[in-house]
């Protein structure tokens, strides 16, 4: 026959001790179910690289900044240089720049203090930009992008003789 519970054992004490026993039993069962592999293997997930801005677009925005800086330094060249800067703004738009991005471009002060060296710097930038666009067009698989980059490369190449004429006449 079962002996009666001692009077000092409260219901609370009984519930706590049975919960502890059940927890120990569950832990024993769960540990017996495992295998010796040490758990699932961790899978390394490489974070995806943030999308890099297009090098051609960044170069176009830089060209616009260079022209704005040259215009600020030499206002007498405003007519010709503004026309070319506007063409670069159109190029940047073709490459995906927003009007806010174009409007927020800060002028880049020219490295030289005289007009002819500044024009030579712009010629060098135009040449480098035309080459960059031509190389990007050659490596692109998208026919629309090839067309756009080829057009922009040709436009930038056409700025070189125009700037040489300005340089010869100042």
C-alpha positions as CSV (number, residue, x, y, z in Angstrom):
1,X,0.0,0.0,0.0
2,X,1.1,3.5,-0.7
3,X,2.3,5.5,2.2
4,X,0.6,8.9,2.6
5,X,2.6,12.0,1.6
6,X,4.3,13.7,4.5
7,X,2.3,16.8,5.5
8,X,5.2,19.2,4.9
9,X,5.2,18.5,1.2
10,X,3.2,21.2,-0.4
11,X,1.6,21.0,-3.8
12,X,4.1,23.6,-5.1
13,X,7.1,21.4,-3.9
14,X,5.6,18.4,-5.6
15,X,5.1,20.2,-8.9
16,X,8.6,21.6,-8.9
17,X,10.2,18.3,-8.2
18,X,8.2,16.5,-10.8
19,X,9.1,19.2,-13.4
20,X,12.7,18.8,-12.6
21,X,12.4,15.0,-13.0
22,X,10.6,15.4,-16.3
23,X,13.3,17.9,-17.5
24,X,16.1,15.5,-16.6
25,X,14.3,12.7,-18.4
26,X,13.8,14.8,-21.5
27,X,17.4,15.8,-21.6
28,X,18.5,12.2,-21.4
29,X,16.2,11.2,-24.2
30,X,17.3,14.0,-26.5
31,X,21.0,13.4,-25.9
32,X,20.5,9.7,-26.7
33,X,18.9,10.7,-30.0
34,X,21.8,12.6,-31.3
35,X,24.6,11.3,-33.4
36,X,28.3,11.7,-33.0
37,X,28.7,14.2,-35.9
38,X,28.6,17.1,-33.6
39,X,25.5,18.7,-35.2
40,X,24.9,20.2,-38.6
41,X,27.8,21.8,-40.4
42,X,27.9,25.5,-40.5
43,X,27.4,26.9,-43.9
44,X,29.5,30.0,-44.8
45,X,27.5,32.6,-46.6
46,X,29.5,35.3,-48.2
47,X,27.8,38.6,-48.0
48,X,26.9,40.0,-51.3
49,X,29.0,42.9,-52.4
50,X,27.2,46.2,-52.6
51,X,26.5,47.3,-56.1
52,X,29.4,49.4,-57.3
53,X,28.6,52.6,-59.2
54,X,29.3,52.4,-62.9
55,X,32.9,53.6,-63.6
56,X,31.7,55.3,-66.8
57,X,29.0,57.2,-65.0
58,X,31.4,58.3,-62.2
59,X,33.9,59.5,-64.9
60,X,31.2,61.5,-66.7
61,X,30.2,63.2,-63.4
62,X,33.9,63.9,-62.8
63,X,34.2,65.4,-66.2
64,X,31.3,67.7,-65.5
65,X,32.9,68.8,-62.3
66,X,36.2,69.5,-64.1
67,X,34.3,71.7,-66.6
68,X,32.4,73.5,-63.9
69,X,35.7,74.2,-62.1
70,X,37.3,75.5,-65.3
71,X,34.4,77.8,-66.0
72,X,34.6,79.2,-62.5
73,X,38.3,79.8,-62.8
74,X,38.1,81.2,-66.4
75,X,34.7,82.8,-67.0
76,X,35.8,84.0,-70.4
77,X,35.6,80.3,-71.6
78,X,32.0,80.0,-70.3
79,X,30.4,79.6,-73.8
80,X,32.5,76.8,-75.2
81,X,33.0,75.0,-71.9
82,X,29.4,75.2,-70.9
83,X,28.4,73.6,-74.2
84,X,30.7,70.7,-73.6
85,X,29.7,70.4,-69.9
86,X,26.0,70.2,-71.1
87,X,26.9,67.4,-73.4
88,X,28.5,65.5,-70.5
89,X,25.4,66.0,-68.5
90,X,23.4,64.4,-71.3
91,X,26.0,61.5,-71.4
92,X,25.6,61.1,-67.6
93,X,21.8,60.9,-68.0
94,X,22.2,58.3,-70.7
95,X,24.4,56.3,-68.3
96,X,21.7,56.5,-65.5
97,X,22.5,59.6,-63.5
98,X,19.5,61.4,-62.0
99,X,18.9,65.1,-62.5
100,X,19.6,65.5,-58.7
101,X,23.0,63.8,-59.1
102,X,23.9,66.1,-62.0
103,X,22.6,69.2,-60.2
104,X,24.6,68.4,-57.0
105,X,28.0,68.1,-58.8
106,X,30.6,70.3,-57.1
107,X,33.1,72.1,-59.4
108,X,36.6,70.6,-59.4
109,X,39.2,73.4,-59.2
110,X,41.7,73.1,-62.0
111,X,45.3,72.0,-61.1
112,X,46.8,74.9,-63.0
113,X,46.4,78.6,-62.6
114,X,46.6,79.5,-66.4
115,X,44.2,78.8,-69.2
116,X,46.3,76.7,-71.6
117,X,47.4,74.1,-69.0
118,X,43.8,73.8,-67.8
119,X,42.6,73.2,-71.4
120,X,45.4,70.6,-71.7
121,X,44.1,68.9,-68.6
122,X,40.5,68.9,-70.0
123,X,41.9,67.4,-73.3
124,X,43.6,64.6,-71.3
125,X,40.4,63.9,-69.4
126,X,38.4,63.8,-72.6
127,X,40.9,61.4,-74.2
128,X,40.9,59.1,-71.1
129,X,37.1,59.2,-71.0
130,X,36.7,58.3,-74.7
131,X,39.1,55.4,-74.2
132,X,37.3,54.2,-71.1
133,X,33.9,54.3,-72.9
134,X,35.3,52.5,-76.0
135,X,36.8,49.7,-73.8
136,X,33.6,49.3,-71.9
137,X,31.7,49.1,-75.2
138,X,34.0,46.4,-76.4
139,X,33.4,44.3,-73.3
140,X,29.7,44.8,-73.0
141,X,27.2,42.1,-74.0
142,X,24.2,44.4,-74.1
143,X,23.7,45.9,-77.6
144,X,21.9,49.0,-76.2
145,X,24.8,49.7,-73.8
146,X,27.3,49.2,-76.6
147,X,25.5,51.7,-78.7
148,X,25.3,54.2,-75.9
149,X,29.0,53.9,-74.9
150,X,30.1,54.1,-78.5
151,X,28.1,57.3,-79.1
152,X,29.6,58.8,-75.9
153,X,33.1,57.8,-76.8
154,X,32.8,59.4,-80.2
155,X,31.3,62.6,-78.6
156,X,34.2,62.8,-76.2
157,X,36.7,62.3,-78.9
158,X,35.1,65.1,-80.8
159,X,35.7,67.4,-77.8
160,X,39.4,67.1,-78.2
161,X,39.9,69.1,-81.4
162,X,37.3,71.6,-80.2
163,X,39.4,72.2,-77.0
164,X,42.6,72.3,-79.0
165,X,41.1,75.1,-81.1
166,X,40.2,77.0,-78.0
167,X,43.7,76.5,-76.6
168,X,45.3,77.7,-79.8
169,X,43.2,80.9,-79.8
170,X,43.7,82.0,-76.1
